[in-house]
Amino acid sequence: MTHPSGLQVGIGFDAAAHTADRGNARREFWKTIIARLDDHVEFVTLEDGFASTDGDGLDAILLANWLAPRSHNIGIIGGAPVNFLEPFHLSTAIATLDFVSEGRAGLLAQQYRSARATKAKQAIGALNGFPGIDTAALEQDGRDAIEVIQRLWDSWEDGTVIRDKKSHRFLDGSKLHYIDFEGAGFRVLGPSITPRPPQGKPVVAVTYRKGDEPSLAAAADVVFLGVDAADTAGAIATIHGSASLEAQAFIADIQIDVEKNPLAETVAQVGSIAASGVHGIRLILSDPKEQLERVVGELLPALKAASLIRDVAGGTLRSRFGLPAAGNRYAPAA
């Protein structure tokens, strides 16, 4: 499947690995990045550095909330290791990001495995054996965390905040809902302490790599495909076979090194990927400081000239990914 209007394009960053600077230098680095990309790509993803051995633990969602008011169009998808952080707090943080960005927010639900999962478990301390870090337990816990986060976004119906001075009521209590979720490893009663986000449900994204169990990707709105171009169509079919969602967007990851890879080679690679059924591409920069100007000034115009990428869209992040308006599972049927 090709896309006559072109693919959407975003940029992927590791929030910890690219911030060796401190204080004002760090703030200027990120301000420069977001300002340069704001009108040229549709989204950025910020990978969180929790329990990383080579980063400083910069909180990606905190960074996303700082960047959002310093941008005007770009979608911002903040990462978090959902197995090792409280889903209740993640839901409120992303809801806040959606308010700050006026509907341009998303959550990158990161999954840790093997040694990284062991290190993350050590970082949060002993919690009666929770979370389990075998593959099956991590997958189940990841699915449960996404389910809880989305239920909490639904726990406030639209119109819950009424500010009724006559009755001295700020909220309509009948539109607040307990989610009362109990999974294999935790229980959350709810409701959220944050009103329903502007998008209803901000975008939930997952990265899928070859050999991953597909159920977590099947629960996401957006799937970043960290697979070879030849494996892209097969990965989409595998995830589709496990999905119950009405719509999903598939975005191919492309590792960018403009110094080593000729421009024409990268354009040809994107052209090959465009025919595989994806909706967009995420360019992963190995060195943003060195690569940003080459990507914005040379690679993106070349992709545009080849009719491979579309004009940058506006609107909510959900609409850019072609996702339907978010319903509310707790609201009475119309």
Secondary structure, DSSP 8 states (H G I E B T S, - for coil): ---TT-BEEEEEEETTTT----HHHHHHHHHHHHHHHTTT-SEEEEE--TT-SSS----HHHHHHHHGGG-SS-EEEEEEETTTS-HHHHHHHHHHHHHHHTS-EEEEEE---HHHHHHHHHHH--BTTBS--SHHHHHHHHHHHHHHHHHHHHTB-TT-EEEETTTTEEE-GGGB----EE-SS-EE----SS---TTSS-EEEEEEETT--THHHHT-SEEEEES-GGGHHHHHHHHHHH---S--EEEEEEEE-TTTS-HHHHHHHHHHHHTTT-SEEEEEES-HHHHHHHIIIIIHHHHHHTT-B-----S-HHHHTT------TTS---
